[in-house]
Amino acid sequence: MTNEEILAQYGPREAMEYDVVIVGGGPAGLSTAIRLKQQATSAGQELSVVVLEKGSEPGAHILSGAVIDPRALNELIPDWKAKGAPLNQLVTDEAMSFFSEKSAFRTPNFLLPECSQNHGNYVVRLGHVVKWLAEQAEGLGVEIFPGFAAAEVLFNADGSVKGVATGNMGVAKSGEPGDNFQIGMELLGKYTIFAEGARGHLGKQLIAQFSLDDGKDPQTYGIGIKELWEIDPARHQPGFVFHSAGWPMESDTYGGAFLYHLEDNKIALGFITGLGYSNPYLSPFEEFQRWKTHPNVRWYFEGEEHGLKPAKRLAYGARAITAGGLLSLPKTIFPGGALVGCDAGFLNVSRIKGVHAAMKTGMLAAEAAFEAIKNGRQHDELSAYPEAFEASWLHAELNKSRNFKSWFKWGLTVATLANGFEQFALRGNFPWTLHRDKPDHAYLKPASECKPINYPKPDGKITFDRLSSVFISSANHEENQPSHLTLKDASAPVKINLAKYAGPEARYCPAGVYEFIRGEDGQDKLQINAANCVHCKTCDIKDPTQNIVWVTPEGGGGPNYSGM
């Protein structure tokens, strides 16, 4: 049954009205909610705010490195230390190295540009920070509904956004309502703020609906793949922040890695691959596993022959990140709502940081929405939000790094030298702006023009396969539901992707969701293992025909990162 048929038979949906509806319980959404309530309290006014979070709890779907710049948090909750915010590990040292296969060159710290410096920042487990933010929001009276996925944007007769509807629960794989069927509900607001993270399902629709990206550079993305490990105390340096570029990536492919030392002998490590790569044989997951075998990295996991405690991999996850920066930012407002955080693309790729930007944009949108509601407005454009952004320290920061990603179209060497000159010598004040003109999926070349990459088999100690990795992501979906990974044309994966590009979805997916198998009729077909999905959105971004569309599964489904 279509959603329209379900509504006709089981509707109408229950509707709940709020002053502000927020979609997404990450740093951007929760900062929006907190700032709204702070302003209402200061003004002595009542203001109803609700946050919808598709994960099973706040933080369940949150994945980031993460090193946090506390600037926005200082503005939002100045006494965060006294309130027990889990920012426990201050950065104590940092390094930036360029890898060849067996060696590394470390850039002297005095040559690191400002965007690469981390003094005053904190190494955190972002899931823990998000849980704490949710507690602060609830303490102010914000309603948070975890396990409820916003599946549909609702519009007024004049075309303005009036809210969202949550997905139906208990729909069987056949598309028919099952025994436990529950129709979704409508959450209506004077303004609706979308904070879904990178490549947000509804944000993507709104950008298209209102042509918000007209005149902007195409957004560009990376996929970040991360693991959390516990290592021997002898090889742990609390607060050490390490980044690398170069091997194992080819010089024409954007990518880099990080290794962050948390407290309690924990290290977070990960690899970011720019999704504008051209070789369909490239596998971001395998590049990450290969990176761990570099002598400067594997040293942290070895040493049993010296009596050291064996290292233990604790968790795994993957998530797309927005990397286009200021030049790819869409218009962030439309009648009835706004985009904040990575739903719009505010991450600063030169700093490899987006949490402070997400929080700041949430605060700015909240201030604009509160002022509008206080003046009796609703469902119009919050023009004060982009105006405040353009006057903010965040805009100045993003403007300095606007060219960072564009330099990489000339390869790693040129990009490193150009970015070094622009950021170190000119402090980001380059007189020209470089533009991009193609989305990531358009860069993929036919397999016949590319060289296959033979990746080594995992050893099960330092390197691993996808399925064992997905297992420790705690990914879980209701099995008897329609696949949330949908195809516009069911024949395209075999006729185009497999025939022309050697089936890249089997490699760019970090969770083993896509497999090409031989059917009983002897014909190739694409098998989609939707239960493995960790909601990274890479398939929605990189599919060369843009045939794969990620939609929301039942609320509560997906990974459970437990403090990743």
N, C-alpha and C positions, 0 to 999 in steps of 0.2 A: 504493500500500500504506500502511496505517496503521503507526504506530510499533510497535504491538503485533504486527502481522503480520510486520514486519521482524524484531523480536526473536525471534518464534517460529521464523522461518526461518534467521536468521543468528546468533542469540544462542547462548550468553549473552555479555554484554559482559565485557571484561577489567576487573577492579577493582583499584584502587590505594588503599591505606589510609594515612592521615596522621593526625596528632594534630589539625591544624586545616586545613580547606579554605577558601580565600578566593576569592570570585567577584568579579572586577573588579580590574584593575591600575592604578587611579587613585590620587590622594592618600590616600583613605580606606583602600583595600585594602592598599596598600604600607606605610602607617603601621602598620596592624594587624600585618602580617607582621614588620616591623622590630622593633616593640615586643615581640612574642612571642619573637623570637630574642634580643633584649637581655636579657629576663628569664630565659630559659633559661640563657644564658651566665653571668649573675650568680649563678644558683642551682646552676651546675655540672651541669645536667641536659640530656639529649637531648630535642629537640622537633622533630618533622617538620612543616613548613609548606609548602603549595603555593598558588600564586596562578594562577588562570585568567584570561587576558586575551583577549577576543574580537578585538581589533585585531591587525594584522599584527606589531606590536611595541609595547612599553610607550610610551604617549603618542600612538599613532596616532589614537585616537578622542577624545583630550582636547581640549576647547575651553572657554576661559574668557577673560575680559578681558585680562590679569588683574593686579589689584593684590593682593599677598599681605601679610597681617599675619603676621609671622614668629613670633608668640608660641608656637604649637604646635610649629613647627620647632625653636625654641630649646629646648623641652622634650625633643623626640625626639632630636635630634642637636645638642647644644650647640656642637660645633666644626664646624658646617656650612661656615663660611667657609674654614677650613683644608682641608676635604675637597673644596673646589671646587664647592659648590652654585651653580648658575647664577642666582643672585639678584644681578644686576650693576648694576641701576639703582635707586638710592634715590629716592623721591619728593622732588622739589625745590620744587614749587609746585603749587597746585591752584585750581580755579575751579568754581563752580556757577552756571549761567546758566539763565534762563527765556526761551525763544524765542517771538517772534511770527514771522510769515513773513519779514520783512525786517530785524528788529532783535532785540536781546537785552538783557536786564537781568542783570548779574552781581551775585550776592549778596556783599556784603563778607565777606572771610574771617573776620573777627572775629565774625560772626553765624552761622557754620556750626556746627551742633551737633556734639557729639563723634562721633556715628555717621557724619558726613560728612567727618571730618578724616582725613588720610592721612599725616601726618608719622610717620616711622619705618617706613613700609611700602615695599614694593619693586614696581616694574613689571616683570613677567616674561613670558616665553613659557612657558606652563605645560607644554607638551609636553616642553620641555627639562628642566624641573624633575622631571617624572615619570620621564623616562629616568634622571636622576641618582638618584632615589629607588630605582628598580629596581636600579641598580648597587649601591647600599648594601645593599639586601635580599639580593641574590645573594651579596655579600661576606660576609654573615652565615650563609649556607647555605640561604636560601629558594629553593625551586624555582619558577621562573616559566615557565608554558606559554603563550606568545603564539600567536595564531591558533586558539585553542580556545574555542569559545563554549559556556558552560554553558546547556543547552537544557531541562533537566528537573530538578525537585527530587525526590530519592529519600527515602522514608519508611520507618521501622521499623514493625513490626507494631503498636506502641503509639501510632503517629501522630507520633512525634518525627522530626525531620529527621536523616537519616543521611549525607547528601551530595548530590552532583549528578551528572548524566550529561551528557557533551558531545554535541553534535549529530552525527548521521550525516553522513559526507562522501560525495560522489559520487552523491547522489540526483538523478535526472533530473526535468525539469519535470513529467513524467507522474506523479511520485511513486514510480516504480519504481527500484530500485537500478540504477545504470549500470555501465559497464565498470570504472570506478575506485572502486567503492563500498568504503567502510570504515565499519564500525559504530562508534558512539561508545563511549566508555569511561566507567566509573564511578569517581568519586573520592569516597572515603568518609572521613569525619572524626568524631572525637569531638564536634567542634563545627564548624559551617559558618557563615562570616561573609559576608554579602551586601553588596557594595560596588559595585553596578552603575551608580550615578549616578541622575539624575532619571528617574522613571517606569521603574525597572528592571523588566524583563520577569518575572523570577522574584520579585523583591520585591513586585510588584503581586499575584502569585498568593498569596504567603505572607500578605500583609495580609488578603486575602479568606479564605484557608483558616483562619486563626487569629483572624479578626475583630479584628485589631489596631487598627483605627481606630474601634471602637465608642466613642461618647461624645466624639469629636474633631470639630473643624471639618473640612469637606471640604478636601482639599489644593487649593491653587491654584498655577498655573504661569505662567511667561512663556516666550516664545521669544526667545532671544538670537541675533542674526545678526551676524556679525563679518567684517571684512576686515583684512588686513595690508598696509600700503603702505610704500614707500620714497620719501622726499621730499627736496627740496633742503635741504642743511645750513642755509641761511639761514632756513628756516622751521621748523627743528627745535629743540626746547627739551628736552634730556634730562631725564626725570623729571617733566615737567609732566603733571598729571592733570586732565582736564576732563570735567565732566558737564553734561548739559542736560535740561530737561523742557519740556513745552509743544509748540509746533509741531514736526512736522506733525500730531500727534495731536489729536483733538477733546478738549475739556476733560473729557468723561465717560469717556474711555478711559485706562487706566493705561499708562504707557510712559515711556521715557527713553533717553538715549543716552550714550555715553562716547567719549572720544578720549584715548588714553594714549601718551605719548612714551617709547619704549624707547631703548636704545642704538643706535648705528650708523645713525642717520637713519631708523629704523623707527618707524612709528606703528601702533597697533592701534585700530581704531574699530569701534563696533557700536551696535546698536539693540535694546532690549528692549521687547517688546509683551506686556502682560498678556493671558493667554488667556481672561480673563473678559469680553472685548469682546462687544458685542451685534450689531453691523452685519455681516452675512455678506459684504458687499462689501469689507470691509477686507482688505488684504494686508500682513502684516508685512514681507515682502520689499520691496514697493514703498514702504512708509513709510520704511524705511531708506534706499533709494535717493534718495527725495525729501529726506530730512533732510540728505544730503550736499550738496544745492544751496543750503543756507542760506549767506549771505555769510560768517558766522563759521567755517564748516566748509570751504567750497570754496576759501577763501583758501590752505589748505595744499596744494592740488593745482594751483594756477595760478601764473602768474608768468613764463611763457616770454617774454612781451614785455619783461620786465625782465632777461632773460638767465639766468633760473633753470633748473635741470635739470628736465625733465618728471617728474612723479610717476608711479610705477609700482605698480599693484596686484599683489601677490605671491601672496595666498592668500585663500580664502573658506571659511566654515563656518557651521553653525547647530546649536543645541542647546537643548533645553528646560531650564529651571531651576525648582526648587521655590521657591515664594514664600510659603507659608502660615505658616512660622515655627513658633514654640512651640505655638500653638493647634492646628496641624494635624499635629503629630508623632504618629504611631501609637505604640502600645506597641512597643518596639524589640527585645524578646526573645520567644522561643517555644521550646518544647522542642527542643533540639539546635542552636540558632543565634541569630543576631542580625542586625539591620540597622544599617549605619553610613553616615555621610556623607549624600549627597543621595538615596540609596536610601530613607532615612527622611524626609529633608527638613530637614536642619539648616542650610541656607543662611540667612544673615542678610540679608534683602532690604533693610533700611534702610541697611546698609553696602555692599551689592552685593558681598558677599564670602562665599565658602563653603569655600575651600581650608583655612583654619585650622580651621574647624569640622569638616570632613571628617577632617582629620588627628587632631584631638583625640578625636573619637568613636571612631576606629579604635584609638587608644592605650588609651582606657578599656575598650573591648570586649576588647582583647588582654590587659589586666591581669586582667580578670574570667575570661577563658578559661584563662589560664595558672594562676591560683590554683585553678580547678576541676580542671584536669587533674592538677596537683600533688597534690591531695587525692583522686585516684582517681575523680573524677566524669566522666560523659559523657552526652550526649544529654538533659540536663535544662535548666532555665532559668538563664541567667546573671544572676541578679537583682542581683549586685554592679555590673553595668554601668549600668543606669538609676539606681541609687542613687548611684553615683559621678558620673554626669552631673548629677544634681540638686544635688550639692554643689560643682560645678565653676564656674570663671569663665565657661565657655561658657553654662551655664544662666542665670547672672546677666545676661550680655550679651543673650541671646535674649529674656529676660523684659522687658528695657527696651524692646525693639522689637516686642513682641507685637501691638500695635495698628496698626503702620505700614501694612500693606496694607489693613486694614479701613477706614481713613479714606477710601480712594479710592472707596468706593461712593457718596460724596457729591460726587465730581468733583475735579479737580485743584486748584482754588482752596481749597476747604474742606480737602482733604487736606494741602496745603502749609502752610496756617495752623495746622491742628491738630497736624500732626507737628512743625512748628517750635516750637510752644508746649510740646508734650509732651517733645520731645527736648532743646530748648535751655533753656527755663525750668525744667522739672521734672526734667531729666536722666533721662527715661524712667520716672519714678516716678508715672505716672498712676494714680489710685485705682480706676479702672474698667477692665474688659476688654470689648472689642468683639468680637462673634462674627460669623461668616459661616455661611450655611445652605445654599448651593448650590454644586455643582461647576461648573467653568468651562464645560463644554459646555451646561449648562442656561441660560446667559445669552443664547445666540444667538436673535435674533428672526427671524420670517419676513421674507423679502426684500420682501414687499409693504408692510411697515411701515418700511422703511429706504431711504435715499437711496444710489444707486450712486455710487461714487467713481471719477472719471476721473483715472488716473495718467498723467503725461507719459511719452513714449517715452524709452528710454535713449539717451544720447549716445555711449556707447562710450568715453568718456574719464574721466568721473567717475561716471556711472551706467551700470548694466549690466543685462542680462537674466539669467534664471535659468540657462539652459543654459551660457552662458559662465562663469558663476559656479561651477556644479557641476564644470565641467571643471578649474578650478584648485583644487578640493577634493581632487582625485585619487581620487574615489569609484570603486570598482571592485568588482564582484560577479561570481562565476561565473554566466555567462548561463544555462547549462542546469541550473537548480535551481528547485525550487518557489518561488513568490513568498513572501517573508517578511512581506508586507503582506496579511493575510488578512481576509476578509469573513465575518461570521456569516450574513448574508443578502445574496446577490448582487443582489437586486432593490432593496434599500433606497437605494443611491446615486442611482438615477434616480427611483424612485417617491416618495422622501421628500426626500433632500438637494437634488436638482436642482429638483424641483417646488416645494418649500416654501422652500428656503434658497438657491436659485440656484447650487447646486453649490459650497459654500464650500471643499471640499478642494482645488479648483484654485487657490485663493488663499492659504489658510493654509499650504500646503506650500511651503517655501523652495527646493525642488529640482526642481520640475516633474515630480513623480512622478505626479500625478493629472490626467487630462485627460478631459473629456467630449467624445466624438466621435459622429458620425452613422455608424451601421453600414450595410452594404450593403442591409439590409432597410429602411433609412430611419428606424430607431429610434435614439434616443439610448442610449449606453452609456458606462460608465466604463472608461477604459483606465489600467492601472497600470504605470508605467515603473519597476519595482522597482530596476533597475540604477542609477538616479539617486539613490537614497536615501542621505542622509547621517546616518541614525540619530538624528535630532533628537527623535523620538517625538511631534511635535506632532499628527499625525493620530490617534494612539492617545488623546490627551487631548481634542482639540477636536471630534472628530466628533460631531454633535448627537445621533445615535442610538446612539453607542458601538458601532458596527457594525464599525469597523476595529480589528483586533488586530495589533499589531506582535509578531512572533516572531523568534527568532534565525535569521539566514541562516547559511550556512557560515562557519566561523571564518576570520578574516583578511579577510573582505569588509567593504565600507564605505569611509569616507573615509580618507585618510592625510594628516593635517594637518601633519606635519613641523615641529613647533615652533610651532604656532599658539597 
